[in-house]
Amino acid sequence: QVQLVESGGGLVQPGGSLRLSCQASGFPFSSYAMSWFRQSPGKERDLVATISRTSKPSNYPDSVKGRFTISRDNAQNTLYLQMHSLKPEDTAVYYCNAKVGFVTYWGQGTQVTVSS
């Protein structure tokens, strides 16, 4: 079955960096676009970045543009999100997302907290 397992979250000071990973299994990872979403308490889950199966990234939302970079390693079935210059407003649970056929899959999420 499809599994998406995020890791790499944690507590970081403002201005710091983190790299999130998403290990995928149960489907042909290299054949599908992948995305990162995030959700803060009381807010909707928002798209952060999408990457095509050939590693072409989508336009990032203004809130993360120039600070976040999505990438993938198809040989390792792994999706990444490199985050720099983190701000308190980046605090959220970050989710890996895959649309395989007509089904959307989510990981369990990894908490990112940006605080001094």
ABEGO torsion letter per residue (X at the ends): XBBBBBBGBEBBBBGBBBBBBBBBBGBBAAABBBBBBBBBBGBBBBBABBBBAAGBBBBBBAAABGABBBBBBAAAGBBBBBBBGBBAAABBBBBBBBBBEABBBBBAEBBBBBBX
